[in-house]
Structure formats: structure tokens, C-alpha cells
Amino acid sequence: MQDKNVSRVRRAQQTRRRIAGLRAVRLTVHRSNCHIYAQVVDASGTNILASASSAEKEVREAMSNGGNVAAAAEVGKRIAQKAKQLGIEAIAFDRAGYRYHGRVKALAEAAREHGLKF
């Protein structure tokens, strides 16, 4: 039987293959116990165009805990603002094999509310 992380990585690879076929800019999410991170990656998958995380100084000052839904929503807002500054409107959401639930969902919904389409 596979452990949870191996299964998650397998699901993530499957999603990334599908997104690579679309040749779309993607918003990828990484989640740890203490923080959540988001990156906008170009269509080739080699360059990071923008990033935001709950470990950034501004977010840490505003939030007491970086590993909760409120911090994830703040990161979603910040990544949407940074992407819009670069002229990126439409992206593919890469949840990296994580379930669309809790912090991942909060980040995605906040990014949508602030103008990203996916």
C-alpha cells in the first residue's frame, strides 16, 4: 500500500501532465503544517512569474498563524494581485494533489474573488 505522500505526488503529476497539454499558465499550491505557498508558473513550466506565501513578512504581521484558512485566503488575494500586475487573467489551478478542501479551497476562492479566472 502506498503512503499518503506518494499518492499525492502521483495525483499531482497526472494534473500537471493535463495542464502541460493545455499550454496554460498555472497557479500551483504547496501546503505545509505551518504555511501555505502559491506560485504562478509560465506555460513552459520552467519560470516562476509570481509567488506569495504565508511566510512573507507582511502576512506574518497580519496573521498570528500561517497554517489556517484565513492565512490561505490572504495568500490567494496577494497572488491574484501579483498576477494581475503581470497582466495574467486566466490560469490553470494546480492543487498539487491536495484535496480541494480547507486551505486549498480558501486560497482558490480568494484568488477568484480578486480577478483570476480558472
C-alpha positions in Angstrom: 0.0 0.0 0.0 1.2 3.5 -0.9 1.6 6.1 1.8 -0.3 9.4 1.5 2.5 11.5 0.1 3.3 9.0 -2.7 -0.4 9.0 -3.7 -0.5 12.8 -3.6 2.6 13.2 -5.8 1.1 10.7 -8.3 -2.1 12.7 -8.5 -0.1 15.9 -8.9 1.9 14.5 -11.8 -1.3 13.5 -13.5 -2.7 17.0 -13.2 0.5 18.6 -14.4 0.5 16.5 -17.5 -3.0 17.6 -18.3 -2.1 21.3 -17.7 1.1 21.0 -19.8 -1.1 19.8 -22.7 -3.2 22.9 -22.4 -0.1 25.1 -22.6 -1.6 27.3 -19.8 -0.1 29.5 -17.1 -0.7 27.7 -13.8 -1.2 28.6 -10.2 0.4 25.9 -8.1 -0.1 25.5 -4.3 2.1 23.9 -1.7 0.8 23.3 1.8 2.7 22.6 5.0 1.6 22.4 8.6 2.7 25.9 9.3 2.4 27.8 6.0 0.8 27.8 2.5 2.6 28.8 -0.6 1.4 29.8 -4.1 3.3 30.3 -7.3 2.3 31.4 -10.8 4.3 29.3 -13.3 4.6 30.1 -17.0 3.2 27.8 -19.7 6.6 26.1 -20.3 6.7 25.2 -16.6 10.3 26.5 -16.2 9.8 30.1 -14.9 8.1 31.3 -11.8 6.3 34.6 -12.6 5.0 35.5 -9.2 4.8 34.0 -5.7 3.1 34.6 -2.4 3.1 32.7 0.9 2.0 33.0 4.5 5.7 33.1 5.4 6.1 36.6 3.9 6.8 39.4 6.4 3.6 41.3 5.6 1.4 38.3 6.0 3.1 37.1 9.2 2.5 40.6 10.8 -1.2 40.5 9.8 -1.8 36.8 10.8 -0.9 35.1 14.1 -0.9 31.7 12.4 0.1 31.0 8.8 -1.4 27.5 8.7 -5.1 28.3 8.8 -7.9 29.2 6.3 -7.6 33.0 7.0 -3.9 33.0 6.0 -4.7 30.9 2.9 -7.3 33.5 1.8 -4.8 36.3 2.3 -2.2 34.4 0.2 -4.9 33.9 -2.5 -5.6 37.6 -2.6 -1.9 38.5 -2.8 -1.1 36.1 -5.6 -4.1 37.3 -7.6 -2.9 40.9 -7.2 0.6 40.0 -8.3 -0.7 38.0 -11.3 -3.0 40.9 -12.4 0.0 43.3 -12.2 1.7 41.0 -14.8 -1.3 41.0 -17.0 -2.3 37.4 -16.2 -6.1 37.0 -16.1 -6.7 33.3 -16.9 -4.8 30.4 -15.3 -5.0 26.7 -14.6 -5.2 25.7 -10.9 -2.7 23.1 -9.9 -3.6 21.9 -6.4 -0.6 19.6 -6.3 -2.6 16.5 -5.5 -4.1 18.1 -2.4 -7.9 17.8 -1.9 -9.9 20.8 -2.9 -10.9 21.5 0.7 -10.0 23.8 3.6 -6.9 25.9 3.0 -6.5 25.0 -0.7 -10.2 25.9 -1.4 -9.9 29.2 0.6 -6.8 30.2 -1.5 -8.5 29.3 -4.8 -11.7 31.2 -3.9 -9.8 34.3 -2.7 -7.9 34.3 -6.0 -11.1 34.1 -7.9 -12.7 36.9 -5.9 -9.7 39.1 -6.8 -9.9 38.6 -10.5 -8.2 35.4 -11.6 -10.2 33.1 -13.9 -9.8 29.3 -13.6 
